[in-house]
Structure formats: C-alpha cells, structure tokens
Amino acid sequence: MAAHMSAGGLIDGSRPTRSVLRLLARRPGRLTIALVAFALKEIPLWFLPVITAEVIDIVADGGSVTAVLGWFAIAVVLLVQNYPNHIIYTRNFMTVVRDTGADLRNALAARLQSLSIGYHTRVSASIVQTKVVRDVENVELMLQQVTHPLLSSVMVLIGAISMTAIMVPEFLPVYALAVPIALILRSSLSRRSRTRNEVFRREMEGFSARVGEMASLIPVTRAHGLEETAVSRVADGAEGVRDAGLRLDMLNGHVASISWVMMQLLGVGCLVLAAVFSLTGILPITPGEVVLLASYFALLTQGLTQLLMLIPVGARGIESVRSIAEVLEEPDLEQNEGKRAVPAVQGRLRLERVSHRYPGADTDAVHAVELDIAEGETVAFVGSSGSGKSTLLNLVLGFVRPTGGRILLDGADMQTLDLRTARRHISVVPQESVLFEGTIRENIAYGLPHLDDERALAALRDANALEFVAAQPQGWDTVVGQRGARLSGGQRQRLAITRALVRDPRILLLDEATSALDPESEELVKEALSRLMRGRTTLVVAHRLSTIRQADRIVVLEDGRIVEQGAHDALLAAAGRYATLHATQAG
C-alpha cells in the first residue's frame, strides 16, 4: 500500500502537469530507455531531407550514380533501425503508462478506504467509480496520444535547427517565426479548453450519479409505474452532457482548423522565401537546399500543428488529473495513522456524556448519553424513528466521532485507538446484508484467505444456513449474483450471520437484523443470532420489540437522549415510554 500512497502523494490538483511528470519520473530506468530508443527511431524523420537535398544536387550537377547509391544505403540503414527501436520504445514507455494507471487506481482505492463514512455519504458511488475508471483512463490516453507527437516534434525541431545551422545558417531566423505563433495559439486556446473540459467533467459526474440512482431504484420505479419519470430524469442529465460535449467539440474544431491553416501558411511562405532567396542570389542556396529548407519547415509546422491539435486530449487528461486529485487531496479522513493498535478486545464499552451533531444540523442526534456496557452483555436500543439508535451504533463503530464526551473500549478512549485494528474484533449484521458477486464460500470468507472448511461448515450450521447452502446447484461454490440477488432475504441474512461467526468477534452490532424478513425466515435468523450473541458483547437496534425481550438491558431513546433503561419486564411494570411502544406494537 505504501507504493500506492506515494503515487497519490505526488498528485497536486493545482499543478496537474507537474503531477503527471512526477508520476512518470517514478520509473527513471524504463523512461530513459524509452527516450533513447525514441531519439534513435526518429533520426530518419529529420535526416531524410538532407539525403533528398544531396541527391537533388548530385542530379543537378551531373554527379555519379555511386554517390546516389551511397546516400540510398544510408537511408535504408536509418529506416530499418526504426522498427526495433520503436518496439523498445513502445514496450518501455507503455509499461510506464500502464503502471502509472495501476498506481493511480490503487492510490484512489487506498484513499477511499481511508476517507470517513461522512465523505462516502456525501459523494455518490457512481461519481467515485467514474474517477477510478474513466478519469484514470483519460490520463492513460493523454500519455499515449500526446507523448509521441510531443517527443517527435521536439526531435524534429532539434534536428531541423541543427542541420539548418550547419548547412544554411542564414535561414534560421525564418524558423523563429513558427514557434512564437504556435505558443500564442496554444496559450489563447488552452485556457478556454480547460474551462469547457471542467464543465463537461462535472456534467458527466452528475450524469453518472443519475444513472447509478436509476439502476438502484429500478424495483421501486417498476413497482410504482414510474418508468417515464426515471427515463426523463436520466434524459435531463444526458441533455446536459450533450450540450457541454458539443460546446467542447466546437472549441476543439476551432483549435484544429486555426492551427492547420496558420501552420500551412507558414510552410508555403517558407518554400516561397527559400525559392526567392535562391533565384535573386540574396543567399547562395542550391536547388537541393531549397527542398531541404522547405522539407524541414514542413516537418516543423506539421509537428507544431500536431501539438496544437492535441490540446483537447491534453486538456481532458489534465482535467482528469484534477478530478483524481479531488479524492487524493480530500481532507475528510478517518484519522487512524500513528494511533495505538488494538491486538485484542474484551468487549467492555463505556459512553461518557457522548453527543454527536451532524454537520449543518441544528440539534444533536445523540445528546449526553451515559452508558456502561459490561463484557458479554446484550443491550438493545429502542425508540421511535430518528431517536438516535443508528447514530449510537455508528459512534461505537467509529464511523462518526463524538462531538462531545468520549467512548471507552476496554478502558481506552477510542479517539486514541487505530479503529481499523479494533474493528477486526467487531462484526456487524445490518438490516440488509451486503453480498458481492462471488460464491457463497467467498462471501463467508471475505478477508479471511486461510479460512479452513471445517470452521466455515460449523459457522454455516450455527447460522441455520447449511441446509439451504447444501441444496444449491454447486453447494457453497454457487455464485450468489450481484448483491446476493439469487438468494432470498432470509438466506442473505443467514450468510451475513455466518460471515460474523467465522470471525469470532468480541463485540456484535445488530442493526434491525430481522425487520425485513417473513415470519419463517425470522425464526431461523433469530435462532442463529442467539447462538452468535452467546458470550459476546452485543448491541441491538430493533423496531420489533418482540425480538429483544431476552436482552440483558433495554435502553429507550427519545430525541437522542436516554429516557429509560432496564429489563423487559421491569420496563413494562414502570408503565413508561417502553410500555407505550410495546402496547402500540401489540395492538
């Protein structure tokens, strides 16, 4: 991971071009071999005009055939060496480009794992996916498409100026016209290109978010007959992308045409000027040298035209570097670096006047909560919607940090702990268990590459999942489909319990773990949960009060505050808020 993070550390959103050069410079050996091979393979491009000029002058002066054949042999050698050197250049440079792309994707993945849960709730998963996939691809495309013409133009420029300085030095000032004209064009067009590329990128990100929403809402859309509404929402986003893309295309069209016209005019002007100098005798230029100068100027203007036409590709790649930098420079990190690792957890939790207020909220979601949870105790949290139950679980997990008070894990303030290591001893069974596209066994063993079959089978048995897994076409090698789509809700939930069991956690968080199930599945899941909870500190959030009667303690929350706590029977006898909730559910 250190290599990936160091790649991320080289990205500076305010200096994208420098960032790209830094990334490439991480592999100096391959880059040097690529540049040397490129310089060698490009020799024919700037040396062939010299051969052409010499042959023309031999013909004009009535020279020998042997001299022509000598120049032909030199041309053959120079042309043939292009092939092996081009392969060496491609192998080394494209390895650097592909490695850079992999480094960027790995750096993004590592950073996304370090960013807070708050960041992930603010930013659409589709936008994150666009940055990891599309923006990195744009950077790779930019390096592929820009580097060759850029290096070629530099080689031609050096070769043309050097050979002209040797053969017709008086003509050098004419070349000086082309470069400033090209630079003025580039400067005036690239600023507008940057703005329009940024607008286009923002539109694409917004569109990706809408497509992601549409895909996730398809069951809801179909159930309510809202297909046309969903299509029109995506169509609005597509229209925005179309308009921004068209404006960008028109600008690119202007860039291409203006660049081509200016450079062709310069090329024709150079040819005419060389001819006039030769005919009038202002400079002693031979017919061959007229061709030489015209050829070099044509190569020069062609190279500069290529570079100007690459402004759109370069601008898109540079904008993608800025987009990637938005993630790599995002400051909203879950701060774990340098904090104490947690090698083992006993399961004692203490909340000391813990409060949490979400950004932009007027009141606390949880306010001054005092709670002492013993090792192995089961505590259930109940209350109306919005009372702070899920926020409390997120505080214990460290997904959100207290804005007041502190949480102690086995007597240590959680602010001082590396929560990544603490969470290895915690398991969560949410309301809607999340499975990935893979086999049942891969889902159970997620993050445990050396899980033995015996332990996995025991966990499946304890989770009441072994029977349905054995009935699958390929047993536990059956692929579950995206998000476990090929399994029922109860089956997914029992696999989530299996996943928790194989980890043998010390602390267990159950968030509405049975609320979405039918009665039969609920009984199987409740039985499995009772096995899972045995001997472990368990925090339960439940709407159905019937599921938490056996809890050691029930904590009743209202507006983020604890209003009651005690055992089920004691709370019913107290005839308070819990008794009211119980009576409402009992009908």
Summary of the structure (lengths in Angstrom):
residues: 587
radius of gyration: 34.7
end to end distance: 55.7
largest distance: 121.7
contacts: 1884
relative contact order: 0.08
helix: 67%
strand: 10%
